[in-house]
Amino acid sequence: MSSADRRRAERKTPSERAAEIEDAARAIALSGGLTTVTLRGVAAQVGVTPALVAHYQPSMESLVASTFTAVVDAELVEIAELIAASPTATERLSRLIDTLQDGSRDDLTQIWVDAWSLGRRSEVLAAAVRVQMDAWESFITDVLEGGCDSGEFTTDEPATVAWQLLGMIDGLNAQSLVHYRDAPSRGRLIAHAIEHELGLARGALTAPAPAAPARTPA
């Protein structure tokens, strides 16, 4: 990096620089997964020295965890807004399963898979993963409880079914990264299992749904 580049890099407030580093970490994660969020990689993305990144982020472990949290938080908000447009709980659940299994979110699946793997050796990241998994389970539970309240679903344990659904989605999404089976087959497998758990007729969660709008770039 030239002296001129360094001078330009220094002309930002601490809050601006910190936000720039966080944005760069998210962009790197979405492009290549959490394993690519490194000190040198973030520095190169921002156009500063690794030492400057280390000044703002003395713990890369914490930066990886906060990056994971930011990306997954944004995904959950996006999904919640997407399915809210559906008028019934059955349609909301169908759209949720379809959206998470249609193959358009491999970048986010990669981040989740990396987080589970890296979290084995990073309690900071593992704690962040547990928080986000709880948030997803709570979100799905709310959808199922809404269906129970409306008389669409029949189950005494919506939270347990939510956990089961989340586990199936996570597992089959991980398989999708190595192109095991196809997206429609994975979606049907999940839908048919959950239909049984909720007392729905077979095919209730696999009926054609309106096309989802294009994802907004992170």
Short mmCIF file of the C-alpha atoms (twelve columns), coordinates in Angstrom:
data_MODEL
# 
_entry.id   MODEL 
# 
loop_
_atom_site.group_PDB 
_atom_site.id 
_atom_site.type_symbol 
_atom_site.label_atom_id 
_atom_site.label_alt_id 
_atom_site.label_comp_id 
_atom_site.label_asym_id 
_atom_site.label_seq_id 
_atom_site.Cartn_x 
_atom_site.Cartn_y 
_atom_site.Cartn_z 
_atom_site.pdbx_PDB_model_num 
ATOM 1   C CA . MET A 1   0.000   0.000   0.000  1 
ATOM 2   C CA . SER A 2   1.368   3.414   -0.949 1 
ATOM 3   C CA . SER A 3   1.797   6.343   1.462  1 
ATOM 4   C CA . ALA A 4   -1.010  8.156   -0.350 1 
ATOM 5   C CA . ASP A 5   -3.312  5.186   0.183  1 
ATOM 6   C CA . ARG A 6   -2.501  5.124   3.891  1 
ATOM 7   C CA . ARG A 7   -3.219  8.840   4.233  1 
ATOM 8   C CA . ARG A 8   -6.586  8.380   2.554  1 
ATOM 9   C CA . ALA A 9   -7.358  5.408   4.773  1 
ATOM 10  C CA . GLU A 10  -6.750  7.536   7.885  1 
ATOM 11  C CA . ARG A 11  -9.314  10.183  6.880  1 
ATOM 12  C CA . LYS A 12  -12.247 8.420   8.519  1 
ATOM 13  C CA . THR A 13  -13.688 8.672   11.985 1 
ATOM 14  C CA . PRO A 14  -13.255 5.707   14.304 1 
ATOM 15  C CA . SER A 15  -16.954 4.837   13.975 1 
ATOM 16  C CA . GLU A 16  -16.766 4.996   10.191 1 
ATOM 17  C CA . ARG A 17  -13.671 2.818   10.112 1 
ATOM 18  C CA . ALA A 18  -15.181 0.267   12.511 1 
ATOM 19  C CA . ALA A 19  -18.343 0.061   10.394 1 
ATOM 20  C CA . GLU A 20  -16.253 -0.324  7.243  1 
ATOM 21  C CA . ILE A 21  -14.365 -3.250  8.759  1 
ATOM 22  C CA . GLU A 22  -17.598 -4.922  9.860  1 
ATOM 23  C CA . ASP A 23  -19.135 -4.440  6.408  1 
ATOM 24  C CA . ALA A 24  -16.028 -5.920  4.796  1 
ATOM 25  C CA . ALA A 25  -16.160 -8.963  7.068  1 
ATOM 26  C CA . ARG A 26  -19.792 -9.590  6.126  1 
ATOM 27  C CA . ALA A 27  -19.053 -9.259  2.417  1 
ATOM 28  C CA . ILE A 28  -16.157 -11.715 2.707  1 
ATOM 29  C CA . ALA A 29  -18.286 -14.203 4.669  1 
ATOM 30  C CA . LEU A 30  -21.109 -14.098 2.125  1 
ATOM 31  C CA . SER A 31  -18.633 -14.555 -0.696 1 
ATOM 32  C CA . GLY A 32  -16.501 -17.355 0.722  1 
ATOM 33  C CA . GLY A 33  -17.823 -18.425 4.113  1 
ATOM 34  C CA . LEU A 34  -16.684 -17.693 7.665  1 
ATOM 35  C CA . THR A 35  -13.372 -19.478 7.167  1 
ATOM 36  C CA . THR A 36  -12.315 -16.696 4.786  1 
ATOM 37  C CA . VAL A 37  -12.834 -13.941 7.357  1 
ATOM 38  C CA . THR A 38  -9.178  -13.375 8.253  1 
ATOM 39  C CA . LEU A 39  -7.158  -10.389 9.401  1 
ATOM 40  C CA . ARG A 40  -5.381  -10.079 6.070  1 
ATOM 41  C CA . GLY A 41  -8.534  -10.707 4.070  1 
ATOM 42  C CA . VAL A 42  -10.483 -7.980  5.849  1 
ATOM 43  C CA . ALA A 43  -7.562  -5.564  5.560  1 
ATOM 44  C CA . ALA A 44  -7.320  -6.185  1.825  1 
ATOM 45  C CA . GLN A 45  -11.071 -5.717  1.390  1 
ATOM 46  C CA . VAL A 46  -10.990 -2.376  3.197  1 
ATOM 47  C CA . GLY A 47  -7.679  -1.263  1.696  1 
ATOM 48  C CA . VAL A 48  -5.810  -0.759  4.973  1 
ATOM 49  C CA . THR A 49  -3.021  -2.533  6.815  1 
ATOM 50  C CA . PRO A 50  -3.722  -5.634  8.942  1 
ATOM 51  C CA . ALA A 51  -2.428  -3.638  11.915 1 
ATOM 52  C CA . LEU A 52  -5.221  -1.107  11.510 1 
ATOM 53  C CA . VAL A 53  -7.844  -3.846  11.396 1 
ATOM 54  C CA . ALA A 54  -6.309  -5.364  14.527 1 
ATOM 55  C CA . HIS A 55  -6.540  -1.975  16.222 1 
ATOM 56  C CA . TYR A 56  -10.313 -1.919  15.701 1 
ATOM 57  C CA . GLN A 57  -10.841 -5.665  16.023 1 
ATOM 58  C CA . PRO A 58  -8.211  -7.037  18.431 1 
ATOM 59  C CA . SER A 59  -10.014 -10.407 18.483 1 
ATOM 60  C CA . MET A 60  -10.700 -12.027 15.123 1 
ATOM 61  C CA . GLU A 61  -12.659 -14.686 17.005 1 
ATOM 62  C CA . SER A 62  -15.099 -12.006 18.141 1 
ATOM 63  C CA . LEU A 63  -15.246 -10.474 14.661 1 
ATOM 64  C CA . VAL A 64  -16.146 -13.848 13.136 1 
ATOM 65  C CA . ALA A 65  -18.865 -14.338 15.758 1 
ATOM 66  C CA . SER A 66  -20.323 -10.857 15.266 1 
ATOM 67  C CA . THR A 67  -20.170 -11.300 11.493 1 
ATOM 68  C CA . PHE A 68  -22.097 -14.560 11.754 1 
ATOM 69  C CA . THR A 69  -24.688 -12.897 13.983 1 
ATOM 70  C CA . ALA A 70  -25.161 -9.923  11.660 1 
ATOM 71  C CA . VAL A 71  -25.605 -12.088 8.565  1 
ATOM 72  C CA . VAL A 72  -28.008 -14.529 10.204 1 
ATOM 73  C CA . ASP A 73  -30.020 -11.765 11.880 1 
ATOM 74  C CA . ALA A 74  -30.539 -10.165 8.483  1 
ATOM 75  C CA . GLU A 75  -31.626 -13.474 6.963  1 
ATOM 76  C CA . LEU A 76  -34.228 -14.077 9.664  1 
ATOM 77  C CA . VAL A 77  -35.678 -10.583 9.219  1 
ATOM 78  C CA . GLU A 78  -35.843 -11.151 5.459  1 
ATOM 79  C CA . ILE A 79  -37.566 -14.526 5.807  1 
ATOM 80  C CA . ALA A 80  -40.067 -13.190 8.350  1 
ATOM 81  C CA . GLU A 81  -41.045 -10.372 5.996  1 
ATOM 82  C CA . LEU A 82  -41.267 -12.767 3.055  1 
ATOM 83  C CA . ILE A 83  -43.656 -15.271 4.595  1 
ATOM 84  C CA . ALA A 84  -45.760 -12.635 6.348  1 
ATOM 85  C CA . ALA A 85  -47.385 -11.879 2.996  1 
ATOM 86  C CA . SER A 86  -49.034 -15.326 2.963  1 
ATOM 87  C CA . PRO A 87  -52.586 -15.266 4.398  1 
ATOM 88  C CA . THR A 88  -52.639 -18.610 6.253  1 
ATOM 89  C CA . ALA A 89  -50.264 -20.436 8.561  1 
ATOM 90  C CA . THR A 90  -50.164 -23.387 6.153  1 
ATOM 91  C CA . GLU A 91  -49.092 -21.126 3.303  1 
ATOM 92  C CA . ARG A 92  -46.537 -19.372 5.513  1 
ATOM 93  C CA . LEU A 93  -45.018 -22.686 6.536  1 
ATOM 94  C CA . SER A 94  -45.028 -23.956 2.955  1 
ATOM 95  C CA . ARG A 95  -43.277 -20.825 1.761  1 
ATOM 96  C CA . LEU A 96  -40.767 -21.032 4.588  1 
ATOM 97  C CA . ILE A 97  -39.776 -24.591 3.668  1 
ATOM 98  C CA . ASP A 98  -39.662 -23.819 -0.031 1 
ATOM 99  C CA . THR A 99  -37.571 -20.675 0.415  1 
ATOM 100 C CA . LEU A 100 -35.022 -22.390 2.637  1 
ATOM 101 C CA . GLN A 101 -34.701 -25.380 0.292  1 
ATOM 102 C CA . ASP A 102 -34.779 -23.807 -3.160 1 
ATOM 103 C CA . GLY A 103 -31.003 -23.582 -3.525 1 
ATOM 104 C CA . SER A 104 -30.841 -19.782 -3.627 1 
ATOM 105 C CA . ARG A 105 -29.199 -19.436 -0.210 1 
ATOM 106 C CA . ASP A 106 -26.053 -21.517 -0.498 1 
ATOM 107 C CA . ASP A 107 -23.967 -18.570 0.696  1 
ATOM 108 C CA . LEU A 108 -25.907 -18.504 3.964  1 
ATOM 109 C CA . THR A 109 -25.837 -22.284 4.283  1 
ATOM 110 C CA . GLN A 110 -22.050 -22.141 3.935  1 
ATOM 111 C CA . ILE A 111 -21.894 -19.624 6.763  1 
ATOM 112 C CA . TRP A 112 -24.007 -21.847 9.020  1 
ATOM 113 C CA . VAL A 113 -21.928 -24.936 8.238  1 
ATOM 114 C CA . ASP A 114 -18.698 -23.032 8.880  1 
ATOM 115 C CA . ALA A 115 -20.103 -21.715 12.157 1 
ATOM 116 C CA . TRP A 116 -20.962 -25.197 13.420 1 
ATOM 117 C CA . SER A 117 -17.485 -26.429 12.496 1 
ATOM 118 C CA . LEU A 118 -15.487 -23.454 13.774 1 
ATOM 119 C CA . GLY A 119 -17.660 -23.258 16.876 1 
ATOM 120 C CA . ARG A 120 -16.205 -26.540 18.099 1 
ATOM 121 C CA . ARG A 121 -13.031 -24.642 18.962 1 
ATOM 122 C CA . SER A 122 -14.469 -21.188 19.641 1 
ATOM 123 C CA . GLU A 123 -16.876 -20.800 22.529 1 
ATOM 124 C CA . VAL A 124 -17.503 -17.196 21.472 1 
ATOM 125 C CA . LEU A 125 -18.765 -18.381 18.093 1 
ATOM 126 C CA . ALA A 126 -20.547 -21.411 19.566 1 
ATOM 127 C CA . ALA A 127 -22.486 -19.129 21.903 1 
ATOM 128 C CA . ALA A 128 -23.486 -16.910 18.972 1 
ATOM 129 C CA . VAL A 129 -24.653 -19.968 17.026 1 
ATOM 130 C CA . ARG A 130 -26.792 -21.180 19.913 1 
ATOM 131 C CA . VAL A 131 -28.444 -17.762 20.218 1 
ATOM 132 C CA . GLN A 132 -29.305 -17.705 16.529 1 
ATOM 133 C CA . MET A 133 -30.584 -21.275 16.528 1 
ATOM 134 C CA . ASP A 134 -32.840 -20.362 19.459 1 
ATOM 135 C CA . ALA A 135 -34.090 -17.345 17.486 1 
ATOM 136 C CA . TRP A 136 -34.912 -19.522 14.470 1 
ATOM 137 C CA . GLU A 137 -36.624 -22.137 16.622 1 
ATOM 138 C CA . SER A 138 -38.694 -19.431 18.314 1 
ATOM 139 C CA . PHE A 139 -39.646 -17.967 14.934 1 
ATOM 140 C CA . ILE A 140 -40.782 -21.338 13.574 1 
ATOM 141 C CA . THR A 141 -42.635 -22.093 16.814 1 
ATOM 142 C CA . ASP A 142 -44.591 -18.859 16.395 1 
ATOM 143 C CA . VAL A 143 -45.623 -19.926 12.877 1 
ATOM 144 C CA . LEU A 144 -46.760 -23.335 14.150 1 
ATOM 145 C CA . GLU A 145 -48.602 -21.907 17.150 1 
ATOM 146 C CA . GLY A 146 -50.429 -19.567 14.785 1 
ATOM 147 C CA . GLY A 147 -51.537 -22.577 12.776 1 
ATOM 148 C CA . CYS A 148 -52.698 -24.355 15.919 1 
ATOM 149 C CA . ASP A 149 -54.670 -21.293 17.020 1 
ATOM 150 C CA . SER A 150 -56.379 -21.064 13.625 1 
ATOM 151 C CA . GLY A 151 -57.205 -24.776 13.622 1 
ATOM 152 C CA . GLU A 152 -54.942 -25.542 10.650 1 
ATOM 153 C CA . PHE A 153 -52.392 -27.617 12.582 1 
ATOM 154 C CA . THR A 154 -52.904 -30.354 15.124 1 
ATOM 155 C CA . THR A 155 -50.053 -30.805 17.596 1 
ATOM 156 C CA . ASP A 156 -49.603 -30.482 21.341 1 
ATOM 157 C CA . GLU A 157 -45.901 -29.768 20.943 1 
ATOM 158 C CA . PRO A 158 -45.303 -26.957 18.426 1 
ATOM 159 C CA . ALA A 159 -41.887 -26.172 19.922 1 
ATOM 160 C CA . THR A 160 -40.768 -29.779 19.483 1 
ATOM 161 C CA . VAL A 161 -42.001 -29.858 15.898 1 
ATOM 162 C CA . ALA A 162 -40.181 -26.556 15.292 1 
ATOM 163 C CA . TRP A 163 -36.949 -28.070 16.565 1 
ATOM 164 C CA . GLN A 164 -37.479 -31.119 14.359 1 
ATOM 165 C CA . LEU A 165 -38.154 -28.912 11.328 1 
ATOM 166 C CA . LEU A 166 -35.094 -26.771 12.022 1 
ATOM 167 C CA . GLY A 167 -32.908 -29.861 12.310 1 
ATOM 168 C CA . MET A 168 -34.191 -31.247 9.019  1 
ATOM 169 C CA . ILE A 169 -33.673 -27.944 7.222  1 
ATOM 170 C CA . ASP A 170 -30.146 -27.576 8.577  1 
ATOM 171 C CA . GLY A 171 -29.183 -31.141 7.757  1 
ATOM 172 C CA . LEU A 172 -30.540 -31.179 4.223  1 
ATOM 173 C CA . ASN A 173 -29.150 -27.721 3.485  1 
ATOM 174 C CA . ALA A 174 -25.723 -28.980 4.523  1 
ATOM 175 C CA . GLN A 175 -26.155 -31.908 2.119  1 
ATOM 176 C CA . SER A 176 -27.038 -29.452 -0.641 1 
ATOM 177 C CA . LEU A 177 -23.544 -27.979 -0.502 1 
ATOM 178 C CA . VAL A 178 -22.218 -31.210 -2.020 1 
ATOM 179 C CA . HIS A 179 -25.191 -31.404 -4.404 1 
ATOM 180 C CA . TYR A 180 -26.723 -34.445 -2.707 1 
ATOM 181 C CA . ARG A 181 -30.161 -34.955 -4.239 1 
ATOM 182 C CA . ASP A 182 -32.069 -32.031 -5.740 1 
ATOM 183 C CA . ALA A 183 -33.793 -29.088 -4.095 1 
ATOM 184 C CA . PRO A 184 -37.401 -30.167 -4.909 1 
ATOM 185 C CA . SER A 185 -36.769 -33.633 -3.442 1 
ATOM 186 C CA . ARG A 186 -35.286 -32.167 -0.266 1 
ATOM 187 C CA . GLY A 187 -38.236 -29.813 0.078  1 
ATOM 188 C CA . ARG A 188 -40.779 -32.611 -0.370 1 
ATOM 189 C CA . LEU A 189 -39.004 -34.790 2.182  1 
ATOM 190 C CA . ILE A 190 -39.251 -32.067 4.799  1 
ATOM 191 C CA . ALA A 191 -42.798 -31.085 3.867  1 
ATOM 192 C CA . HIS A 192 -44.171 -34.628 4.029  1 
ATOM 193 C CA . ALA A 193 -42.560 -35.286 7.413  1 
ATOM 194 C CA . ILE A 194 -43.941 -32.072 8.890  1 
ATOM 195 C CA . GLU A 195 -47.367 -32.615 7.336  1 
ATOM 196 C CA . HIS A 196 -47.567 -35.846 9.332  1 
ATOM 197 C CA . GLU A 197 -46.494 -34.096 12.547 1 
ATOM 198 C CA . LEU A 198 -49.101 -31.353 12.106 1 
ATOM 199 C CA . GLY A 199 -52.030 -33.536 11.020 1 
ATOM 200 C CA . LEU A 200 -52.096 -32.072 7.519  1 
ATOM 201 C CA . ALA A 201 -53.130 -33.862 4.357  1 
ATOM 202 C CA . ARG A 202 -50.240 -35.113 2.273  1 
ATOM 203 C CA . GLY A 203 -49.257 -32.423 -0.184 1 
ATOM 204 C CA . ALA A 204 -50.616 -29.556 1.904  1 
ATOM 205 C CA . LEU A 205 -47.162 -28.021 2.252  1 
ATOM 206 C CA . THR A 206 -46.007 -28.708 -1.290 1 
ATOM 207 C CA . ALA A 207 -48.735 -26.890 -3.218 1 
ATOM 208 C CA . PRO A 208 -47.413 -24.303 -5.677 1 
ATOM 209 C CA . ALA A 209 -46.718 -20.967 -4.012 1 
ATOM 210 C CA . PRO A 210 -46.160 -17.490 -5.479 1 
ATOM 211 C CA . ALA A 211 -42.636 -16.903 -6.708 1 
ATOM 212 C CA . ALA A 212 -40.432 -15.267 -4.106 1 
ATOM 213 C CA . PRO A 213 -38.989 -11.842 -4.953 1 
ATOM 214 C CA . ALA A 214 -35.284 -11.618 -5.677 1 
ATOM 215 C CA . ARG A 215 -33.065 -11.395 -2.601 1 
ATOM 216 C CA . THR A 216 -31.736 -7.988  -1.733 1 
ATOM 217 C CA . PRO A 217 -27.920 -8.036  -1.791 1 
ATOM 218 C CA . ALA A 218 -26.469 -7.974  1.733  1 
# 
